[in-house]
Amino acid sequence: MCRWDAKAIEVSTEIKHLEFELEKASNGLAMPYDRERVGQLEAQLREARQKLRMRKAKHMAAKLRLKLSK
């Protein structure tokens, strides 16, 4: 497994964790509904998804550069 795959898996795991926490917070499974906490989790989830998209884009760009240089 290359370094990129390990980092992508780490970010994907973070996203799944945040989605679960957001689901709990949104539906009041752990505590009463907390609008501020839900907003915070949504922001963290957006950032994590953006981080994964950027990582994938950089990986694809690097792959394309290698292909073009051959």
FIZADREN-17974 format. One record per residue (C-alpha): x, y, z; residue in three letters; residue number from 1. Coordinates in Angstrom, 2 decimals. Layout:
node xx=X, yy=Y, zz=Z, aa=ALA, i=NUM
...
***
This chain:
node xx=0.00, yy=0.00, zz=0.00, aa=MET, i=1
node xx=1.44, yy=3.33, zz=-0.99, aa=CYS, i=2
node xx=1.58, yy=6.33, zz=1.33, aa=ARG, i=3
node xx=-1.26, yy=8.07, zz=-0.51, aa=TRP, i=4
node xx=-3.59, yy=5.12, zz=0.00, aa=ASP, i=5
node xx=-2.90, yy=5.06, zz=3.74, aa=ALA, i=6
node xx=-3.62, yy=8.78, zz=4.05, aa=LYS, i=7
node xx=-6.78, yy=8.46, zz=1.95, aa=ALA, i=8
node xx=-8.01, yy=5.63, zz=4.15, aa=ILE, i=9
node xx=-7.27, yy=7.73, zz=7.23, aa=GLU, i=10
node xx=-9.29, yy=10.65, zz=5.85, aa=VAL, i=11
node xx=-12.10, yy=8.32, zz=4.75, aa=SER, i=12
node xx=-12.25, yy=6.88, zz=8.25, aa=THR, i=13
node xx=-12.39, yy=10.41, zz=9.67, aa=GLU, i=14
node xx=-15.28, yy=11.24, zz=7.30, aa=ILE, i=15
node xx=-17.23, yy=8.15, zz=8.38, aa=LYS, i=16
node xx=-16.66, yy=9.01, zz=12.02, aa=HIS, i=17
node xx=-17.84, yy=12.59, zz=11.49, aa=LEU, i=18
node xx=-20.91, yy=11.38, zz=9.57, aa=GLU, i=19
node xx=-21.80, yy=9.10, zz=12.48, aa=PHE, i=20
node xx=-21.27, yy=11.84, zz=15.05, aa=GLU, i=21
node xx=-23.37, yy=14.22, zz=12.94, aa=LEU, i=22
node xx=-26.15, yy=11.65, zz=12.68, aa=GLU, i=23
node xx=-26.14, yy=11.20, zz=16.46, aa=LYS, i=24
node xx=-26.11, yy=14.96, zz=17.07, aa=ALA, i=25
node xx=-28.82, yy=15.66, zz=14.48, aa=SER, i=26
node xx=-31.19, yy=13.04, zz=15.83, aa=ASN, i=27
node xx=-30.43, yy=13.56, zz=19.50, aa=GLY, i=28
node xx=-29.22, yy=9.99, zz=20.00, aa=LEU, i=29
node xx=-26.46, yy=10.90, zz=22.41, aa=ALA, i=30
node xx=-27.75, yy=14.17, zz=23.86, aa=MET, i=31
node xx=-30.52, yy=16.64, zz=23.25, aa=PRO, i=32
node xx=-30.31, yy=18.43, zz=19.90, aa=TYR, i=33
node xx=-27.52, yy=21.01, zz=19.94, aa=ASP, i=34
node xx=-27.60, yy=23.33, zz=16.92, aa=ARG, i=35
node xx=-24.09, yy=24.62, zz=17.59, aa=GLU, i=36
node xx=-22.61, yy=21.11, zz=17.75, aa=ARG, i=37
node xx=-24.44, yy=20.09, zz=14.56, aa=VAL, i=38
node xx=-23.05, yy=23.16, zz=12.78, aa=GLY, i=39
node xx=-19.57, yy=22.41, zz=14.02, aa=GLN, i=40
node xx=-19.75, yy=18.80, zz=12.85, aa=LEU, i=41
node xx=-21.09, yy=19.85, zz=9.44, aa=GLU, i=42
node xx=-18.17, yy=22.24, zz=9.01, aa=ALA, i=43
node xx=-15.66, yy=19.55, zz=10.02, aa=GLN, i=44
node xx=-17.27, yy=17.12, zz=7.61, aa=LEU, i=45
node xx=-17.08, yy=19.63, zz=4.74, aa=ARG, i=46
node xx=-13.39, yy=20.23, zz=5.50, aa=GLU, i=47
node xx=-12.60, yy=16.50, zz=5.65, aa=ALA, i=48
node xx=-14.38, yy=15.87, zz=2.34, aa=ARG, i=49
node xx=-12.52, yy=18.79, zz=0.75, aa=GLN, i=50
node xx=-9.23, yy=17.41, zz=2.07, aa=LYS, i=51
node xx=-9.99, yy=14.02, zz=0.50, aa=LEU, i=52
node xx=-10.97, yy=15.60, zz=-2.83, aa=ARG, i=53
node xx=-7.77, yy=17.66, zz=-2.89, aa=MET, i=54
node xx=-5.67, yy=14.60, zz=-2.05, aa=ARG, i=55
node xx=-7.31, yy=12.63, zz=-4.87, aa=LYS, i=56
node xx=-6.87, yy=15.51, zz=-7.31, aa=ALA, i=57
node xx=-3.17, yy=15.82, zz=-6.46, aa=LYS, i=58
node xx=-2.75, yy=12.07, zz=-6.84, aa=HIS, i=59
node xx=-4.46, yy=12.07, zz=-10.24, aa=MET, i=60
node xx=-2.37, yy=15.05, zz=-11.40, aa=ALA, i=61
node xx=0.83, yy=13.28, zz=-10.37, aa=ALA, i=62
node xx=-0.30, yy=10.13, zz=-12.15, aa=LYS, i=63
node xx=-1.08, yy=12.13, zz=-15.31, aa=LEU, i=64
node xx=2.33, yy=13.83, zz=-15.20, aa=ARG, i=65
node xx=4.02, yy=10.42, zz=-15.00, aa=LEU, i=66
node xx=1.98, yy=9.15, zz=-17.91, aa=LYS, i=67
node xx=2.78, yy=12.20, zz=-20.03, aa=LEU, i=68
node xx=6.50, yy=12.03, zz=-19.28, aa=SER, i=69
node xx=6.84, yy=8.48, zz=-20.65, aa=LYS, i=70
***
